[in-house]
Amino acid sequence: MKRSIVSIILMVLTAVSVASLLTRRANASIVVMTAQLLASNEVPPVTNADVNANGSVTVTLDTVANTAQFVWSLSNLGASSIILSHIHEGPAGVNGPIRVDSGISPATAIPVVNGLAGFSRSGLTVPADVMQRLLAGPSGFYFNVHSNLNPGGVARGQLVVATQGGGTAAPTLSEWGAILMTLLFIAAGTFFLVGRSKAGSLAAAQAPAMLTGHGKAIDWKLLQKVTLFVEAAIVLALIALRASPVDVMGAVTAGLVLSFVLHLLIGRARRT
């Protein structure tokens, strides 16, 4: 009975270890993009009092919630107000459609004071398909700010990725090594518990025979089936999370150890 309880605890610890790794990757959901905003980037370029307008924008994307935060500032403006700002889809030198709106409108314009203007807003909705394209090719999108003097755009710039993976980072190679060592210790302990005889005095004598005969602990057919299901689940999760090569290698290897532990526990449950 005690061995059964310990086995269950080991199984839970193993599952939690692997699951925590996958969720660490999922938590890395924040992508930060930036752009240098210049009046000369407009199509056509600005030539009036806003000709020297320049600034920058930081776009923070939550790829799980499909939301964005805009923080931008401009200087050297000749206009009296900023009436719009958006993310547009289009390469440099091309005017494209609006994809993510800041919520600014002529009715809620941002005043320009001494040639300066700034804005910050979070929780902006990003359509799922737009989010996918943004992540895949940020250079195909630009940020555009519009003034009352230049309603078609006063300063714009193509987006580039600044940082990725806010929150908890994906496991490193050294972390995967430590995790796999932990899983191996759990597997060894489970193998020992499952293979032990009820007669403690015969445990040492039976240990060499655990792989053969009627007391064998490894059921190769069962191990094959369990491994197939576990690795299939891990691969699907890795695809959904767009895992890095390091994560793929670590998770698949951890899945082999997890499969071994689970097959031992399932085999023991069948025999009892």
C-alpha positions, 0 to 999 in steps of 0.5 A: 500500500505504501509503495502504491502511494509513493508510486502515485506521488512520483507519477504526479511529480513527473507529470507536473515537471513536464507540464511546468516546462510547457507552460513556461513556454506558454507564459512567454506571451509578450512581444515588444515591437518598436518603430522610428517615426519620421515625416519623411517616411510618409507617402507622399513625404510631408512638406508643410509645417510638420516636415521635421516631425519625428519620434518613436513608438513602442507596441507591446503585444500580448499574444495570448489575449490578442491585445496591444499597448501603444506608447508613442511620442513625437516632437517638432510638430507644426500641427496643433493636434494629433487626430489618429494613430494606427498600425497599418499593414504594408511595406515601406513606401506603400500606404496600407489598410488600418489593422489596429486602431489606437482609439484616437479620433478627431473628437478626442484629439491629442493636443500638441504643446510646444511641438510635442505630443505623446500617447499611451493606451493598453488593452487595444484589440488585435484580430487573431489573424493580424496578430499571426501576421504581425508575429510572422513579419513585423516589417510588413506593418507600419505605425502611422500618426496623423495630425490635423495638418496632415490627416493622411499621416504626419510620421510613420515607421516600419515595426521591428521586434525589440524583445520577445518572451516577457514573463518567464523564459523558455528553459535553457539547455542547462535547465533542461539537463537538470530537469531530465536528471530529476526525471531520471531519478524519479524513473529509477525510483519508480523502477525500484519500487515496482520491481521490489518483491513483497519479501524484502529478504529476496529483493536483492536476489530478484533485482537482476531478474527484473528485466526477464522472467515472470517478475519483469518490470519492463513491458516493451509493448506497453512501453511502446504504446505509452510512448506513442501517446505521450510523445504525440501529445507533447508534439501537438503542444510544441506545435501549438506553442511554436516551441524553439529547437531547444524546447523540442529536444528537451520536451521530447526527451523528457517525454521518453522518461515520462513514458517509461515511468508511466508504463511502469506504474500502469504495468504494476497496476495491471499485475495487482 
